[in-house]
């Protein structure tokens, strides 16, 4: 009887060990898909802000929108995002991210210029993140600037 139990345990451990790489791949894919959905939400809000408002001159209060994104945290179903960045102006892409165990992904948004001032806005780790989008003129072009709500109005280029 103990031999059967030992063989059963060994078989269960072997099956679990063999399936873990596949489970990890699925976690990364699920996290990437969730982030892609959050980027789509940011794009929708940024487009709406840009289309429905005018850019104000210097000293004026810009049109704003708040958006809360939910970046993946580690769970049985998803890997955690290790980095999510809204890039500064002048990049060929607007957003990049990396999920633990995955490759760095990049995305350019359609129909709107999205940027962060300075070196960019980087969020480390997952969870609920509040962002403030402001319609500004950046290098002569309409752009939606992304920042944390507590830095609103500072350091606009």
MOVENPE-V880995 format. One record per backbone hydrogen bond with DSSP energy under -1.0 kcal/mol. NH is the residue of the N-H (numbers start at 1). CO is the residue of the C=O. E is the energy in kcal/mol with one decimal. If there is no record, write none. Layout:
nh->[NH NH]
co->[CO CO]
e->[E E]
This chain:
nh->[5 6 7 8 9 10 11 12 13 14 15 16 17 18 19 20 23 24 25 26 27 28 29 30 31 32 33 34 35 36 37 38 39 40 41 42 43 44 45 46 47 48 49 50 51 52 60 65 67 69 71 75 79 81 82 83 84 85 86 87 94 95 96 97 98 100 102 105 107 115 116 120 121 123 127 129 131 132 133 134 135 136 138 141 143 144 145 146 147 151 152 154]
co->[1 2 3 4 5 6 7 8 9 10 11 12 13 14 15 16 19 20 21 22 23 24 25 26 27 28 29 30 31 32 33 34 35 36 37 38 39 40 41 42 43 44 45 46 47 48 57 133 131 129 127 78 27 72 98 98 123 96 121 94 107 107 85 105 83 80 99 97 95 144 87 117 86 84 71 69 67 147 65 145 63 143 141 138 136 113 134 115 132 148 149 151]
e->[-1.9 -2.3 -2.7 -2.6 -2.5 -2.5 -2.5 -2.4 -2.5 -2.2 -2.5 -2.4 -2.6 -2.2 -1.7 -1.3 -2.2 -2.7 -2.2 -2.2 -2.2 -2.2 -2.5 -2.7 -2.4 -2.7 -2.3 -2.2 -2.4 -2.5 -1.9 -1.8 -2.6 -2.0 -1.7 -2.3 -2.6 -2.3 -2.4 -2.8 -2.6 -2.2 -2.5 -2.3 -2.7 -2.1 -1.9 -2.2 -2.4 -2.8 -2.5 -2.6 -1.3 -1.8 -2.7 -1.6 -2.2 -3.4 -2.5 -2.6 -1.7 -2.4 -2.5 -2.2 -2.4 -2.7 -2.9 -3.4 -2.5 -2.2 -1.5 -1.6 -2.4 -3.1 -3.2 -3.0 -2.9 -3.2 -3.3 -2.3 -2.5 -2.9 -3.3 -1.7 -2.7 -3.2 -3.0 -2.7 -2.1 -2.0 -1.3 -1.8]
